[in-house]
Amino acid sequence: MPTATHQPSPVFDPALILTPEECAKRLKVRLTWIYEQRRSKRNRIPCMNVGRYLRFYWPDVSQWLAAQNEGRRAR
Protein backbone atom coordinates (compact mmCIF):
# COMPACT_ATOMS: atom_id res chain seq x y z
CA MET A 1 0.00 0.00 0.00
CA PRO A 2 1.55 3.37 -0.98
CA THR A 3 2.33 5.73 1.84
CA ALA A 4 1.58 9.41 1.66
CA THR A 5 4.64 11.58 1.43
CA HIS A 6 4.76 14.60 3.63
CA GLN A 7 4.99 17.81 1.65
CA PRO A 8 6.57 20.67 3.59
CA SER A 9 4.26 23.61 4.16
CA PRO A 10 5.14 26.65 2.08
CA VAL A 11 6.95 29.28 4.09
CA PHE A 12 5.90 32.81 3.33
CA ASP A 13 8.02 35.81 4.16
CA PRO A 14 5.57 38.12 5.96
CA ALA A 15 7.23 41.16 4.39
CA LEU A 16 6.16 39.87 0.96
CA ILE A 17 2.49 39.42 1.83
CA LEU A 18 0.55 42.45 0.62
CA THR A 19 -2.88 43.90 1.20
CA PRO A 20 -4.87 44.80 -1.92
CA GLU A 21 -3.93 48.45 -1.38
CA GLU A 22 -0.21 47.63 -1.11
CA CYS A 23 -0.38 45.41 -4.19
CA ALA A 24 -2.09 48.18 -6.19
CA LYS A 25 0.54 50.66 -5.06
CA ARG A 26 3.42 48.35 -6.08
CA LEU A 27 1.84 47.72 -9.47
CA LYS A 28 0.95 51.41 -9.84
CA VAL A 29 -2.66 50.64 -10.68
CA ARG A 30 -6.01 51.55 -9.20
CA LEU A 31 -7.34 49.42 -6.37
CA THR A 32 -10.41 48.64 -8.48
CA TRP A 33 -8.13 47.06 -11.11
CA ILE A 34 -6.78 44.68 -8.46
CA TYR A 35 -10.31 43.57 -7.56
CA GLU A 36 -11.24 43.22 -11.24
CA GLN A 37 -8.23 40.95 -11.81
CA ARG A 38 -9.16 38.99 -8.71
CA ARG A 39 -12.61 38.26 -10.13
CA SER A 40 -11.35 37.51 -13.63
CA LYS A 41 -12.20 34.07 -15.01
CA ARG A 42 -9.04 34.03 -17.16
CA ASN A 43 -5.51 34.84 -16.03
CA ARG A 44 -6.65 35.61 -12.51
CA ILE A 45 -4.13 37.44 -10.33
CA PRO A 46 -2.85 35.04 -7.66
CA CYS A 47 -4.12 35.79 -4.19
CA MET A 48 -5.08 34.06 -0.98
CA ASN A 49 -7.72 34.48 1.64
CA VAL A 50 -6.52 34.86 5.20
CA GLY A 51 -9.76 34.53 7.06
CA ARG A 52 -11.96 37.18 5.51
CA TYR A 53 -8.99 39.20 4.27
CA LEU A 54 -7.54 39.13 0.77
CA ARG A 55 -3.75 39.00 0.53
CA PHE A 56 -1.20 38.83 -2.28
CA TYR A 57 2.17 37.11 -2.11
CA TRP A 58 4.55 39.30 -4.09
CA PRO A 59 6.67 36.49 -5.63
CA ASP A 60 3.47 34.89 -7.00
CA VAL A 61 2.25 38.22 -8.36
CA SER A 62 5.66 38.79 -9.98
CA GLN A 63 5.52 35.40 -11.69
CA TRP A 64 1.97 36.13 -12.84
CA LEU A 65 3.12 39.43 -14.35
CA ALA A 66 5.99 37.72 -16.15
CA ALA A 67 3.59 35.13 -17.58
CA GLN A 68 1.26 37.92 -18.77
CA ASN A 69 4.17 39.57 -20.51
CA GLU A 70 5.27 36.29 -22.13
CA GLY A 71 1.76 35.69 -23.40
CA ARG A 72 1.75 39.06 -25.13
CA ARG A 73 5.13 38.43 -26.73
CA ALA A 74 3.93 35.09 -28.11
CA ARG A 75 1.04 36.73 -30.01
C-alpha positions as CSV (number, residue, x, y, z in Angstrom):
1,M,0.0,0.0,0.0
2,P,1.6,3.4,-1.0
3,T,2.3,5.7,1.8
4,A,1.6,9.4,1.7
5,T,4.6,11.6,1.4
6,H,4.8,14.6,3.6
7,Q,5.0,17.8,1.7
8,P,6.6,20.7,3.6
9,S,4.3,23.6,4.2
10,P,5.1,26.6,2.1
11,V,7.0,29.3,4.1
12,F,5.9,32.8,3.3
13,D,8.0,35.8,4.2
14,P,5.6,38.1,6.0
15,A,7.2,41.2,4.4
16,L,6.2,39.9,1.0
17,I,2.5,39.4,1.8
18,L,0.6,42.5,0.6
19,T,-2.9,43.9,1.2
20,P,-4.9,44.8,-1.9
21,E,-3.9,48.5,-1.4
22,E,-0.2,47.6,-1.1
23,C,-0.4,45.4,-4.2
24,A,-2.1,48.2,-6.2
25,K,0.5,50.7,-5.1
26,R,3.4,48.3,-6.1
27,L,1.8,47.7,-9.5
28,K,1.0,51.4,-9.8
29,V,-2.7,50.6,-10.7
30,R,-6.0,51.5,-9.2
31,L,-7.3,49.4,-6.4
32,T,-10.4,48.6,-8.5
33,W,-8.1,47.1,-11.1
34,I,-6.8,44.7,-8.5
35,Y,-10.3,43.6,-7.6
36,E,-11.2,43.2,-11.2
37,Q,-8.2,41.0,-11.8
38,R,-9.2,39.0,-8.7
39,R,-12.6,38.3,-10.1
40,S,-11.3,37.5,-13.6
41,K,-12.2,34.1,-15.0
42,R,-9.0,34.0,-17.2
43,N,-5.5,34.8,-16.0
44,R,-6.7,35.6,-12.5
45,I,-4.1,37.4,-10.3
46,P,-2.8,35.0,-7.7
47,C,-4.1,35.8,-4.2
48,M,-5.1,34.1,-1.0
49,N,-7.7,34.5,1.6
50,V,-6.5,34.9,5.2
51,G,-9.8,34.5,7.1
52,R,-12.0,37.2,5.5
53,Y,-9.0,39.2,4.3
54,L,-7.5,39.1,0.8
55,R,-3.8,39.0,0.5
56,F,-1.2,38.8,-2.3
57,Y,2.2,37.1,-2.1
58,W,4.6,39.3,-4.1
59,P,6.7,36.5,-5.6
60,D,3.5,34.9,-7.0
61,V,2.3,38.2,-8.4
62,S,5.7,38.8,-10.0
63,Q,5.5,35.4,-11.7
64,W,2.0,36.1,-12.8
65,L,3.1,39.4,-14.3
66,A,6.0,37.7,-16.2
67,A,3.6,35.1,-17.6
68,Q,1.3,37.9,-18.8
69,N,4.2,39.6,-20.5
70,E,5.3,36.3,-22.1
71,G,1.8,35.7,-23.4
72,R,1.8,39.1,-25.1
73,R,5.1,38.4,-26.7
74,A,3.9,35.1,-28.1
75,R,1.0,36.7,-30.0
